[in-house]
Amino acid sequence: MKAAVIESVGKAVVTEVPDPTPGPREVVVEVAACGLCGTDLHILQGEFAPELPIVPGHEFAGEVVGVGSQVTEVSVGDRVAVDPSLYCHECRYCRTGHNNLCERWAAIGVTTAGGAARYAVAPVANCVRLPEHVRTQDAALIEPLSCAVRGYDVLRSRLGAHVLIYGSGTMGLMMLELAKRTGAASVDVVDLNPARLETAVRLGVSASAANADELDRPQGWDVVIDATGNAAAIQDGLDRVAKAGTFLQFGVADYATRVRIDPYRIYNQEITITGSMAVLHSYERAAELFAGGVLDPDVFISDRLPLDRYPQALDQFAAGVGRKIVVVP
């Protein structure tokens, strides 16, 4: 079958690989669409540590075309979205309910072959059936939405909060949509990319700017979310948190990123600094929200490119052109 492969650091190609075979509790999914994510860039750049080569793609959905000998939950022909998370269910973190921090954490498309291919294998437990009205090609958005849902689980937001989001790429826009639906009094967005800011405005931000100094909230924001992973944005965001406020590190920074904190201010103003890692008990809820229309796929997906153009799609994503880019095998 045809698949995208990250062969080595900095090199992605489209080539032929063997068709996958399901294990007893696995299914084979014919991929309808696979989204690109910042994680894919980190893998390409050698900042994460999977074994290369790897077929990337952890945001995907498609139709079941093969089932293992012990699979009864889905059938050939069912349309599913796939949670890529793979846990050991044995380590301390899994046993205490923190599976996303699993000591043997793995993921389809990160540590095992993923959805940037014609076919992908997944445990049946990771497959969520799609309702009739949801387009299969749009359902690649469910995985990033599940990460955003996890972020809001961590925040435990209160009604009436003033929220500031750094970054209006896919993840920042998803956090915007969730903030609007969790009772925020205002949601402001900062981004250096004017085209992406235009989308945030289209989705109904309270205010938007290239710099938070342009926004009228000198006392700071109750909730500040970084959805960029960029050191300058993170540093600026930490300094914008109001007293008793919360800073959420939601964007994925590379290992070398460092910022400065002010311990006295954190103590004196009771500021919370926290993070959100991937997906935790949030995929099914994200699928429900998606089916209920929490996102408009035609706004979020800017490009649908053929799988043959996967390397070019990575280049476009790295350049910050467009919003969510999906490849279609």
Secondary structure, DSSP 8 states (H G I E B T S, - for coil): -EEEEEEETTEEEEEE-------TTEEEEEEEEEE--HHHHHHHTT-S---SSB----EEEEEEEEE-TT--S--TT-EEEE--EE--S-SHHHHTT-GGG-TT-EEBTTTB--SSBSEEEEEGGGEEE--TTS-GGGGGGHHHHHHHHHHHHHHT--TT-EEEEE--SHHHHHHHHHHHHTT-SEEEEE-S-HHHHHHHHHHT-SEEESSGGGSS-TT-EEEEEE-S--HHHHHHHHTTEEEEEEEEE-S---TT------HHHHHHTT-EEEE--S-SS-HHHHHHHHHTTSS-HHHHEEEEEEGGGHHHHHHHHHTT-SSEEEEE-
